[in-house]
Amino acid sequence: MKMDPEIIVPIGAFAMIVAIVCLPFYFKSKERRELHATLRVAIEKGQPVPPEVIEAMTRTVKTPPTRLRDLRTGVIWLAVGVGVGLATYFGDFINGDGDFDGFGIACIPAVIGLAFIVLSFFNPNKEQRV
């Protein structure tokens, strides 16, 4: 069975997206399991738990979203949407076909960005300064 490039390229693109999304979760989970195993062995042997281990475990706890974080995320998503829209506009303008198909795609990150910006106004958590 011969694989044509028309099939390999989309499969490769989707495989890269899956790898980019899933591999960090896998490695973070593996690191956390090893940390728990080390902690379990130290407790079973009656050794004191090093402060670095406790600090490493508490560092991975996610903090609740803040207004500033929502606003920044929203601005980034909005900029991605505008960038895709501008790339579509200028790409179609230069090529001369004028169909502007990418504007629909550009609306997705732009609307996500607007949602984050709106959420930043309703988020009761303020940014905590350290």
HELIX and SHEET records of a PDB file:
HELIX    1   1 PRO A    5  GLU A   44  1                                  40    
HELIX    2   2 PRO A   51  ARG A   59  1                                   9    
HELIX    3   3 ARG A   67  ASN A   95  1                                  29    
HELIX    4   4 GLY A  102  PHE A  122  1                                  21    
END                                                                             
